[in-house]
Amino acid sequence: MNAARAIYRYLVLVVFVGVVVQVGLAGYGAFYAAKKVDDDDVISKHTFEHGFDPHSAFGYILGIIALILFIVALVARFDARFRNLNIALFVLFLLQILVFAPLGGAVPGLGSLHPINALFIFGLSAYFAHAVWRGGRAGDAERPATTTA
């Protein structure tokens, strides 16, 4: 395994675990806001944002890590299908940060696109983590050889 693939192997695990943490931080923000409403019957913008600040900040960090993962995937020279799926993962992160989060803030009815996209990010990062940790080499010789009788 070359160095880029070894780095990819650990970095994709960081992304996958980071996505799980990110979902937890969104849950914290929602329940923090709900608790404040229960306590005070109202919630200020500042209080609401305080609950979601960790989710927002970690989202940007995760986006930077996704960019690094994308670059490492290109350097690792995976096969075209695996490389294209890595491009798709990075595009999903861009959509999450640059389109769906602001869109949900501006048009709450479209805010559902943000968590739905997060499910795609979760699934794709889980696929990559599984592919590189299951013992095969992701992106090229990951399919077992077949013999014919």
C-alpha positions in Angstrom: 0.0 0.0 0.0 1.5 3.3 -1.0 1.7 6.3 1.4 -1.3 8.2 -0.1 -3.5 5.1 0.3 -2.4 4.6 3.9 -3.2 8.3 4.7 -6.5 7.9 2.9 -7.4 4.9 5.0 -7.1 6.8 8.3 -8.5 10.1 6.9 -11.7 8.5 5.6 -12.2 7.0 9.1 -11.8 10.5 10.6 -14.4 11.8 8.1 -16.9 9.0 8.8 -16.6 9.4 12.6 -16.7 13.2 12.2 -20.0 12.9 10.3 -21.4 10.9 13.3 -20.2 13.5 15.7 -21.7 16.2 13.5 -25.1 14.6 13.7 -24.7 14.5 17.5 -23.8 18.2 17.5 -27.0 19.0 15.5 -29.0 17.0 18.0 -27.4 18.9 20.9 -28.3 22.2 19.2 -31.9 21.2 18.7 -32.3 20.0 22.3 -30.5 22.9 23.7 -32.9 25.2 22.0 -35.9 23.2 23.1 -34.7 23.3 26.7 -34.3 27.1 26.6 -37.8 27.4 25.2 -39.1 25.2 28.0 -37.2 27.3 30.6 -38.0 30.7 29.3 -41.0 30.2 26.9 -39.0 32.2 24.3 -35.5 31.9 22.8 -33.3 34.7 21.5 -31.3 34.4 18.2 -28.1 34.5 20.3 -29.3 31.6 22.5 -30.4 29.6 19.5 -27.1 30.2 17.7 -25.2 29.3 20.9 -26.7 25.8 20.8 -25.8 25.3 17.1 -22.3 27.0 17.1 -20.5 23.7 17.7 -22.4 22.1 14.8 -21.6 25.0 12.5 -17.9 25.3 13.5 -17.3 21.5 13.3 -19.1 21.5 9.9 -16.4 23.8 8.5 -13.6 21.8 10.0 -15.2 18.6 8.5 -15.4 20.4 5.1 -11.7 21.1 5.2 -10.9 17.5 6.1 -13.2 16.4 3.2 -11.1 18.6 0.8 -7.9 17.0 2.1 -9.5 13.5 1.7 -10.4 14.4 -1.9 -6.9 15.5 -2.6 -5.4 12.4 -1.0 -7.8 10.2 -3.0 -6.6 11.9 -6.3 -2.9 11.4 -5.3 -3.6 7.7 -4.3 -4.6 7.0 -7.9 -7.6 4.9 -7.2 -9.5 3.5 -10.2 -11.9 5.8 -12.0 -15.1 4.6 -10.2 -13.7 5.0 -6.7 -12.1 8.4 -7.7 -15.4 9.6 -9.1 -17.2 8.6 -5.9 -14.6 10.6 -3.9 -15.4 13.6 -6.1 -19.1 13.0 -5.4 -18.4 13.0 -1.6 -16.5 16.3 -1.8 -19.4 17.8 -3.9 -21.9 16.7 -1.3 -19.8 18.5 1.4 -19.7 21.6 -0.7 -23.5 21.5 -1.2 -23.9 20.9 2.5 -21.9 24.0 3.6 -22.4 26.4 0.7 -25.9 25.7 -0.5 -28.1 23.6 1.9 -27.2 25.2 5.2 -27.7 28.8 4.0 -30.8 27.8 2.0 -32.4 26.2 5.1 -31.8 29.4 7.0 -33.4 31.5 4.3 -36.2 29.2 3.4 -37.1 26.9 6.3 -39.2 24.6 4.1 -36.0 23.7 2.1 -34.0 23.2 5.3 -34.8 19.4 5.0 -32.3 19.2 2.2 -29.5 19.8 4.7 -30.1 16.6 6.9 -31.1 14.6 3.8 -27.7 15.5 2.2 -26.1 14.5 5.5 -27.5 11.0 5.1 -25.8 10.7 1.7 -22.5 12.0 3.1 -22.8 9.5 6.0 -23.6 6.6 3.6 -20.8 7.4 1.1 -18.2 8.0 3.9 -19.3 4.7 5.5 -18.8 2.9 2.1 -15.3 4.3 1.7 -14.3 3.4 5.3 -15.7 -0.1 4.8 -13.9 -0.5 1.5 -10.5 0.5 2.8 -10.7 -1.2 6.1 -12.2 -4.6 5.1 -8.8 -5.9 4.0 -9.0 -5.3 0.3 -7.5 -2.5 -1.6 -10.1 0.0 -2.4 -10.4 1.4 -5.8 -8.7 -1.3 -7.9 -8.1 -4.9 -6.7 -10.9 -4.9 -4.2 -12.9 -7.5 -6.1 -11.9 -11.1 -5.4 -10.4 -13.1 -8.3 -12.8 -15.6 -9.9 -11.9 -18.9 -11.3 -13.7 -20.8 -14.0 -14.1 -24.5 -14.1 
